[in-house]
């Protein structure tokens, strides 16, 4: 079971390498605001099934729930190139593994994710040419957000502390967002003179509308968790000591649900604002057709007729 976070710190400041370069993210690294912790102190207990303890991305499978935990508390979990690739890989594995029924994305320490760490990017040779930055964004921050949006299992963000820049967008891309009452969300890009990346200008207007999205992005003010809940960016805000338990409860409920129906529902909702009514209704009909071939759909109907609780298997 992952260790819960310690609350949010102050708004992160820019680190080294604030000028974007090819092969790197465009969001500067957030400054470290906590002292280093031993990785084993924050490592989650290995649940039943598989577990791995990569130093910077902890992973365990417990009761059908894949727990993915960022573990660089000394850097407020500013995400490196290696961490990004690891998260993308774990989300792809979750989609393909029938044993995974839900995913929780969380972090150790006082920060959920303070942005991207430029210093972890692979070195590139030669002069930067037009197209390099756009390619970097497509293959980097945008791939990370797309991996969350496209994961075929429901993904819960358990935001234990400050989520800034790509860290905020990583949380907003999740299907459900739980936050410690000490957490903060910061559209930090404007503070660095940068355009938001990681799908922020796509996600935020769909969650809070264009006017609120512009307010958050134009000013870059820290948004406390309670205000984020009021705006609809967060589903529930709880005291930091209760965050892990709530994430485990919600993930556990999802893990015994009709997994394929949830995947199809996620696809329908995520696509609902991108097309017209005819397209949405056609997609709904197609999803119903696919879902009715699953064992869980048959079980759901049978349990209703037989007046008993369904037993879903995720198939």
N, C-alpha and C positions, 0 to 999 in steps of 0.2 A: 504494500500500500504506500503510495507516495507521501512524502512528508509535506505538510502544508507550509505555505509561505509565511513570511514574517511581516507582511504589510508593505505599503508603498513608501518609497523614499521621495526626495524632492525631484523636481523636473531635471532630467539628465542634461548635461552640457556636451558640447561637441568635443570629440576626441581627436586623435591624430588623423591626418589624411582627409581633411574636410573637403578637398577638391576632388570631384569624381574623376575616375580614370577608367580606362578600358579594363574589363575583367573584374571590376569591383562594383559593389552596390553603390547607389547614389545617396544613401542616407548615412551620415557620419556616425561613427561609433559613439554610444553614450558613455559618459564618464563613469568610472567606478565609484560607488558611494558606500560600499560596505567592505568590511575586511574579508579576506579570503576565508573560506571554510573548507575543511577536508571533504573531498568528494564522497567518502564513505559515510560521513555524517548525514548527508542529505539523500543518500541512495535509498530508493524504495525497497521494501521487503519484496522478495520474489514471491509472487502469487503462484497458484497452481498453473502448471503448463510451463511455457518458456519464459525466460527472463534474461536480459543482457544488461551490462553495466558499463557501457561506453562512458568515458569520463565526463563528457559534456552533454550527452543526450542519454538519459536513463530510460530504459524501456522494460515493461513487464506486462504479462498477460494474466489477468486475474478475473476468473468468473466470466469469461467472454468479453472483458473490457481491456482494450489496449491502452495502457497508460504511457504517454510520451511526456517526458519531463526535461525541460531545458535546465542545465546544471552548470551555469557559470555565474554564480551569485556575486563573485567579486567584481564582475563587469555588468551587473544588473541584467545579466542574460542577453546582452547585445549579441545578436546571432551571427555566427561566422559562416563562411562558405561551407565548411564541412558539416556544421550543424544543419544548415539548410538542406543539404543533400540527404542527410540522414533522416530528417523529418519527412521529406518527400518520399523517400524509400519506404519508411514505415507506414505512411498513409496508403501507398500503393499496395503494400503487403496486406494491410487491413482490408482493403477492398477485395482482394483475391482469396483471403483465408476465411472459410466458412466458420472457423472457430471464433473469429472476432465478430462481435455483435454490436460494439460501440467503441468509441475512442474518446479519451480525455487528454487534452493538451494543457499542461500546466508548467510550473517552474519552481525552483528552489530560491530561497532568500527573499530579499525585499523587492525584487523586480520581476515582472512577468517577462518582458522583453523590451529593452531600452532602444531598440532600433537595430540597424545592421552594423557589423564590425568590418570596416574596410580593410583592416590589417590582416584578416584571415583569407582574403581572396588570392587565387593563384596569380603568380607574376606573369605579365605579358611583355613581349618584346616589340620594339619598333614604335613608330609614331602613331598616335591615335588618328583615325580617319573617320569621316562622316559615316554614321551607321553603327559605330562601335558601342556608343552609350545605349542606343535603342536596343541593340542585340543583347547587351548585358542585362538590361531591365527585363526583356522578354524571357531570357534564359535563367534569370535569377529571381528577383522579387515576385514577378508575375507567375512564374512556375510554382513558387511556394504557395501563393494564395490560391491558385487554380487547383493545387493538390488537395487543399482543404475543401474547396467548393465541389470538387469532382469525386471526393472520397465516397464510396458506395455505402459507407456506414455512417450513422449520425456521429457528429463530432461536437464535444462539449469543451468550451474553454473555461478553465478554472483560473481566473485572473487573480493571482495572489498579491500583485503589486503594480508598479508603474508599467504601463504599456504605451510606448511612444513610437511614432513613425510606423515602420513596417510591423512593429510589435502590436500596435493598436489595430492595424489592418488584419494581422494574423488572428486576433481575437474576434474581430467583426465578421470575418469570413466563416467562423464556426457556426454550426446550426443553433446552438444554445450557448449563452454566455452567463456564467456565474462569476461574481466578483466579491472579493473581500471589501469591507466597508472602507478600508484604508487605500484601496487601489485608485489609480488615476489613469486617464487616457489623454494623450497629448498628440495632436497633429503638429509635430515638431518641425516639419519641413520648412515652413515659412520663416522660422527662426534662423535657418541656414541659407535662406535665399533660394530654396529648391522647390521644384514642382513635386507634389505628392506622387509616390510610386506605390507599387504593390496593390494596384486596383482600388486605391482609396477613393478616387473621384467616381468610381463605379459603385462601390459599396455604400458609401455614406449617404448619397442622395436617395438611395433605395430604402435605407433604414430610417432616416430622419427628415427627408425632403431636401430640396436644393438650398433653401434659405438657411436652415440650420447647418447644413454641410459647409456652406460658404463661411458662416460665422466661425465654425471650428477650424477651418483650414486657413482663413484669412488672418486670424489673430494668434492661433497656436497656443491658446490658453489651456492650462491643465483643467480637465473635466473630472471632478470627483465621481466616485462610483455611484453615489446616490443620485446625482444629476444625470449620469449616463443611464441609469435605470429609468428615471423620469422621462427621458427622451426616447426610450425604446431601444437603446444600444445594448442594454444589459437586461437579462431576464429576472435575476434575483441578486440582491446585495445582502450579504450576511457578515457578521463579525468574522475576522480572519481565522479565529480558532474553529469556526464551524464550516469553513469553505470545503475542506477535504471531505467531510462527512456528507455534505449536500451533493458534491460532485459524485461521490460513490453511490449515493442513493439514486440520483437521476440516471447515471450510467447503468446501474443495476436494473432499473426499470426498462430502459431501452434494450438491454442485453437479453431480456426474456420476451421481447416483442417480436412482431412479424418483420424480420429484418429486410426482406426483399420489398415488402410493402412500404417500409420506411424509406428505403433507397429510392423507390419510384416517386414517393411523395416529395422527397427532398429535390429530386430533379424537376418535378412540376413547379414547385414553389420557386426555386432558383431561376427558372426560365420564364416565370409568369409575367415579369415586368419588361421582358425583352421582345415580345411579339404581340400580335393582335389577338382578338378574342377567338377567331376561327382557329388560329394556330394553337392557342392554349387548349381549346376544347378537343381538337384532334389529338394533341399530346395526352390529354387526360384519358380519352377513349383507348388509345394505344397502351397506356400504362395499365388500365383496367384489364385489357386483353392479356397482357403479359402476366400480371399478378394472379389472374385466375388460374394460371397453370401451376402455381406454386402449392406445395404441401401445406404451408401455413394458411393460405386462403381457404383450402378445403377444411382444415381443422377449425378455422374461425367460424365458418358456416355451420359445421357439424356441432360444435360446442354450443352455438346459439340454439339450434334445434333441440339439442339434448339437454339444455339448461344446465350447463356445467362450465367451469372455467377452462379457457383454451390453454393448450400446452404448445407454444410455438417453438420450432426448432431452427428457425433462420433459413429455411429452405423452401 
